Amino acid sequence: PSESGFTTDVLALYDWVKARSGNSSILFWGHSLGTGVATNAARKLQEERGVQADAVVLESPYTNIREAAANIPITKIYRQFPGFEYLILDSLARAGMFFPSDENVKVLGCPLLILHAEDDGILPPKLGRQLYETAHKAYKDKSKVKFITFPEKLGLGHDYISFNPELPALVKDFLNMK
């Protein structure tokens, strides 16, 4: 698997769905690593085909893969050792892995919804917040960018935002705004 391969696969799936969906809206929804894939695909669709995604929803996102790797808990122990950046973070770039959601959202124009749980123990909510701030600053129509956080008391963590019974209504309200 590669970053460009993931993006190509998503766009092939998009084409397949588009050919069968009539006039239905199609949105890109990414979770965790998939948020980088979703923003890559939306940007490529816009820049290479001149087509805007109907919407992008990012659940537990990060700004870019380098910052994600630098902030995930498993790397905490290694951050203090010399060579961490070169061996871990730079190796991602050498492997062609960037997933630059922070750069991608600067050029998108479609509705963008960012969802993050305050008790996310894998990708810190600060990364979702930074991504939102980058997008909000770049978007001409600020109303197209929304950030929803879920309080720690709900216990949704990194993987369970989709279990929140309020999520369908929140997404529907957001999509109706466009």
C-alpha positions as CSV (number, residue, x, y, z in Angstrom):
1,P,0.0,0.0,0.0
2,S,1.1,3.5,-0.7
3,E,-0.3,7.0,-0.2
4,S,-0.9,7.5,-4.0
5,G,-2.4,3.9,-4.2
6,F,-4.9,4.7,-1.5
7,T,-5.9,7.9,-3.2
8,T,-6.2,6.1,-6.6
9,D,-8.4,3.4,-5.0
10,V,-10.7,5.9,-3.4
11,L,-11.1,7.8,-6.6
12,A,-11.9,4.6,-8.4
13,L,-14.5,3.8,-5.8
14,Y,-15.9,7.4,-6.1
15,D,-16.2,6.8,-9.9
16,W,-18.0,3.5,-9.4
17,V,-20.4,5.0,-6.8
18,K,-21.0,8.2,-8.9
19,A,-21.9,6.1,-12.0
20,R,-24.6,4.3,-9.9
21,S,-25.9,6.9,-7.6
22,G,-27.9,9.2,-9.9
23,N,-28.0,12.7,-8.4
24,S,-27.3,11.5,-4.8
25,S,-24.6,13.4,-2.9
26,I,-21.3,11.5,-2.4
27,L,-19.1,12.5,0.5
28,F,-15.7,11.4,1.6
29,W,-15.6,10.1,5.2
30,G,-12.3,9.2,6.7
31,H,-11.4,7.9,10.1
32,S,-7.9,8.2,11.6
33,L,-5.4,7.3,8.9
34,G,-8.3,7.5,6.4
35,T,-8.7,11.2,7.0
36,G,-5.5,11.8,5.1
37,V,-6.7,9.6,2.3
38,A,-10.1,11.4,2.3
39,T,-8.5,14.9,2.0
40,N,-6.0,13.6,-0.6
41,A,-8.8,12.2,-2.7
42,A,-11.0,15.4,-2.4
43,R,-8.1,17.6,-3.4
44,K,-7.1,15.4,-6.3
45,L,-10.7,15.3,-7.5
46,Q,-10.9,19.1,-7.3
47,E,-7.5,19.9,-8.9
48,E,-7.3,17.2,-11.6
49,R,-10.9,16.9,-12.6
50,G,-12.4,20.2,-11.6
51,V,-15.0,18.5,-9.5
52,Q,-15.7,19.4,-5.8
53,A,-16.6,16.6,-3.4
54,D,-20.1,17.1,-2.1
55,A,-18.6,17.1,1.4
56,V,-15.7,15.7,3.5
57,V,-16.1,14.3,7.0
58,L,-13.0,13.7,9.0
59,E,-13.4,11.6,12.2
60,S,-10.4,11.6,14.6
61,P,-8.1,13.4,12.1
62,Y,-4.5,14.7,12.2
63,T,-2.8,17.5,10.4
64,N,-0.2,15.4,8.5
65,I,1.3,12.0,9.1
66,R,4.6,13.4,10.5
67,E,2.7,15.3,13.3
68,A,0.5,12.3,13.9
69,A,3.4,10.0,14.3
70,A,5.1,12.5,16.6
71,N,2.0,12.7,18.8
72,I,0.7,9.1,19.1
73,P,1.2,7.7,22.6
74,I,3.3,4.7,21.4
75,T,6.1,7.1,20.3
76,K,6.3,8.9,23.6
77,I,9.0,6.7,25.0
78,Y,11.1,7.1,21.8
79,R,10.8,10.9,21.5
80,Q,13.5,11.5,24.0
81,F,16.2,9.4,22.2
82,P,18.5,10.9,19.6
83,G,17.6,10.0,16.1
84,F,13.9,9.7,16.7
85,E,13.1,12.3,14.0
86,Y,15.4,10.7,11.5
87,L,14.6,7.0,12.2
88,I,10.8,7.4,12.7
89,L,9.5,10.6,11.3
90,D,11.8,11.1,8.4
91,S,11.4,7.5,7.4
92,L,7.8,8.2,6.6
93,A,8.8,10.9,4.2
94,R,11.4,8.7,2.6
95,A,8.7,6.1,2.1
96,G,6.5,8.7,0.4
97,M,4.0,8.9,3.2
98,F,2.9,12.5,3.9
99,F,-0.9,12.5,4.1
100,P,-0.9,16.4,4.2
101,S,-4.4,17.1,5.3
102,D,-3.3,20.5,6.6
103,E,-2.2,21.4,3.1
104,N,-5.1,19.7,1.4
105,V,-7.8,21.7,3.4
106,K,-6.2,24.9,2.3
107,V,-7.4,24.4,-1.3
108,L,-10.7,22.6,-0.7
109,G,-13.9,24.5,-1.1
110,C,-16.5,21.7,-0.3
111,P,-18.2,21.5,3.1
112,L,-15.8,20.1,5.7
113,L,-16.9,18.6,9.0
114,I,-14.2,17.6,11.6
115,L,-15.2,15.3,14.4
116,H,-12.9,14.6,17.4
117,A,-13.5,13.1,20.9
118,E,-11.8,15.0,23.7
119,D,-10.7,11.6,25.2
120,D,-9.0,10.4,22.0
121,G,-6.0,8.5,23.3
122,I,-4.5,7.8,19.8
123,L,-4.6,11.1,18.0
124,P,-4.8,14.1,20.3
125,P,-7.7,16.4,19.8
126,K,-5.3,19.3,19.4
127,L,-4.4,17.9,15.9
128,G,-8.1,18.0,14.9
129,R,-8.4,21.5,16.3
130,Q,-5.3,22.6,14.4
131,L,-6.7,21.1,11.2
132,Y,-9.9,23.0,11.7
133,E,-8.1,26.3,12.3
134,T,-6.1,25.8,9.2
135,A,-9.2,25.1,7.1
136,H,-11.3,27.9,8.7
137,K,-8.5,30.4,8.0
138,A,-8.2,29.2,4.3
139,Y,-11.9,28.8,3.4
140,K,-13.5,31.8,1.8
141,D,-16.9,30.7,3.0
142,K,-16.3,30.0,6.7
143,S,-19.7,28.5,7.2
144,K,-18.6,25.4,5.2
145,V,-16.1,24.4,7.9
146,K,-17.3,22.9,11.2
147,F,-15.6,21.3,14.1
148,I,-17.5,19.2,16.6
149,T,-15.9,17.8,19.7
150,F,-17.4,15.1,21.9
151,P,-16.8,15.5,25.7
152,E,-14.6,13.0,27.5
153,K,-17.6,11.9,29.7
154,L,-19.1,10.1,26.6
155,G,-16.1,7.8,26.5
156,L,-15.9,7.8,22.7
157,G,-12.1,7.8,22.5
158,H,-10.5,7.2,19.1
159,D,-12.8,4.6,17.7
160,Y,-16.4,5.2,18.9
161,I,-17.6,8.5,17.6
162,S,-19.7,6.6,15.1
163,F,-21.5,4.9,18.1
164,N,-22.8,8.3,19.3
165,P,-26.6,8.2,18.8
166,E,-26.6,12.0,18.0
167,L,-24.1,11.6,15.2
168,P,-26.6,11.0,12.3
169,A,-28.5,14.2,13.3
170,L,-25.3,16.2,13.6
171,V,-24.1,15.1,10.1
172,K,-27.5,15.7,8.6
173,D,-27.7,19.2,10.0
174,F,-24.2,19.9,8.7
175,L,-25.0,18.6,5.2
176,N,-28.3,20.6,5.1
177,M,-26.2,23.8,5.6
178,K,-24.5,23.5,2.3
